[in-house]
Amino acid sequence: LHRVDRRQRQMCIRDRGVELVAISFNEDEGALPQDELAARGYTFPTAVNGDEVAMRYGVRGTPTTYFINKNNQVIFKYTSSDTTDPRLELAVKEIIKVLDK
């Protein structure tokens, strides 16, 4: 059930024009982060070897979540793995509100 909830949320967000992308960096040799995310029920694309992107946005550790608007401005940064934090939903709503204009 939890995996279905994740997929439904991802599809709902994607249908509203928000793209989710995972960026993996500082990987061990032979690591397959996209497989680990898929095993956890996530279906969004994973960019591997993302060290340059991580440096550009000042990522110091994982997990780190950025909400970036269509103008490439960071509107929210989150550094916890607590997916139930209501601030995440508020950030998504803010992005969707801008997209709906």
N, C-alpha and C positions, 0 to 999 in steps of 0.2 A: 504493500500500500504506500509506503513512504517513497519508493522509487517512482510509482505512478504519479504521486503528488509533485515530485520534482519535474517530471516530464511535462505535466500539465502546466505548471508554472512557467517553465521555459517556453513552451509553445505559446502561451498567452502573452508573455512578454515579447516574444519574437513577432507575433501577429500585430502587435502595437507599434512595431518599428524599432525595437531595441535589440541590438545584436550583442550576444554574450560570447566572449572569447577568452579562453584560458591561455596564459603565457607561462611556459615552463622555463626555468633558468637554473644555472649552476647544477646541471644534471650529472649524475654518475654515468660512467661509460655503460652504454647499452640500456639505460633507463627508458621506459615507455610510459611517460606520464599520462598520455591520452588513454592508455589501456586502464590505468588505475582510476581515472575519472569515469570512464565508461562502466567499470565494475561497480562504482558507487551510484550509478544511475544517471549520470550527467551526459548530455548528448551534444553540447556545444563544441565547436572546434577548439583544438589545442595547438597553439604555435609552440614548437619546441626550439631549444637553443635561443631563447629570448633574452639573453644576457644584456644586449644593447638596449632593448626596450626597458628592461628592469632598471638599468642605470639611468636612462632618460627620465623615468618617473620617480626615481629615488626609492625604489623598493629595497628594503633592508632585510626582509624575511618573509616567510609565508605562514599563513595565508595573508595576502594583501589584496584587497578589492578596490578598484577604482571605478567610479562612474564618470564617464567622459562624454560630454555632449557633442553634438555634430560640429561644433566649432573647435574641437580638440581641447576644451577647457575641462579640467578636473573639477567636478561639482561635489564630489563626496569621496572620501578615502576611508576604508574600513580595514582593520588589521586583526580581526577575530574570525574564528571558524563557526561562531554561533549564528546559524542561518535563521534562527527565530527572532533575532533582534529586530524590533519594529522599525529601526532607522533604515534598514535595507529596503523595506517595502516603501517607506517614505521617499527614499532616493529614486526608486523606480517610478513612483507616481510623479515625481517632479520632472523626470525625463520625459515621460509619456505626456504630461501636461504641455510641455514645450512642443513636442512632436504634433500634438493635436491642434496647435494654433495654425 
